[in-house]
Structures are given as structure tokens and as C-alpha cells.
Amino acid sequence: MAAYMVIIAEIHDRESFMAYAVEAAKLVEKMGGTYHVQRPIKSECLEGQWPDTDRLVISKWPSFEAAKDFWHSPEYNEVKKLRAGNSTVRVRLVEELSALS
């Protein structure tokens, strides 16, 4: 069953963060993930507080395990170093709904 990785990043240094984003995107594709939301053209906060500096990224993975394999891979651990100090990131992995009976 597919899984989605949902990331909310509060970006402190956009230029520095973009170096991370480019390399992470390459690795996501290489490891079987696909982006469903990456740089929304249109976005509006409907409730609560969501500063314009916060970026939402949603990637889809073939399985929960495939997403975890990406997240814990040595390759991603190297890429992740590129965002050190330039953002505060929250990440949640969720499994796709199965067909309702």
C-alpha cells in the first residue's frame, strides 16, 4: 500500500535551503518517490497560523517501507546536512487509505 511523506518546513534562509531541496528532489526520484505537492503555485491558510515562509511538500511512495528506506538511507543522511541551520522541519509519514468495505 502506498504512503505519503508530508513535510512542513519553516525556512530561515531560502537560498541555502534551495541547495538542499534540489539534491533531495533528485534522491526522492532515484529512490522511487514522486512529488504531489512541492512548490504550490496557489496556497491559502484557511485556519490557524501558517506563515508564508512555511513550505509544504508531499511525496508519494510505493510503500511505507520504501519511504522509510529513503529517510534512513546513507544518501539522504548526507543530503539532509544541507538543510542544517537553514530551516525547521516537521515530517510525518502516513499510509494511504485502503479501499473501504
N, C-alpha and C positions, 0 to 999 in steps of 0.2 A: 504494500500500500504506500502511496506517495506521502511525502512530508513537505512541510513548508518551514523555511527558516525566516523568521521575522526579526528585523534589526531596526532599532531606533538609535540613531547616532546624533548626539549633540556635538556639533562641530565647532571647535575653538579656533582652528587655523585651516581654512578651506584649501589653500594651496598645498599645504603639507598633506592634508587628508586625501587629496585627489591622487597623489602618488600611490597611496595605499589602495584606493578604490580601483585604479587601473590594473594593478597587479592582482588584487583579489578577484576581479571580474575574469581575468584570464584563467585563474586557477579554478574558479567555480565551473566554467565551461569545460575545462580539461577533466574535471572530476565528476561530470555528469549532471550538474545543476543547471537550471535555466532561470533567468530573471523574469519575474512577472511585474514587479514594480522596482524601479531603480532610481530614476530621476523624474518624478511625476511632473508633467507639464502643468497640470492643474491640480491644486490641493487646497483644501479649506478645512480648518478646525471647526467642528460643529459643536463641540462641548469640551469643557476643561481647558487646560493650558497646553499649547503645543507651539513653542516658539518657531519662527520661520527658519532658525538655524538648525532645527532638528530635521534629520533626513530619514525617510522611511525606505527600507529595502526589503523586498520579499523575493526569495528564491524558492523554486520548486525542485525537489529531489526525488529520484526513483523510489527511495525508501527512507525510513527513519535512520536506519543503519548507514546508508550511503552519506547522508548529511553529517552524521557523527564522525564517519571516517574522514570526511573533508575537514571538519572542525578540529579534529585531533591529529591531523596529518603533520609530519615534519615540515612539508612545504608551506602549509598555511601558518604554522607557528613562525616561520621566517617572515612571511608577508605581514602577519599581524604586528610585527615590530615596527612597521612603517606608520602605524597609527598611534604609537605610544606618545602621549602628551598632547596630541592634537584633537582629541575627541573623547567623549564619554559615551560608551556604547552599551546598550541593553540588547540581549539576544534571546529569543525563545524559539524552540523547535516544537512544531505541532504536527501530529499525524492527520492526514486527510480523512474526512468523514467517509465511512463505508456506506454502502447503499442501505437505506432504511428499509426495514421489513414491514 
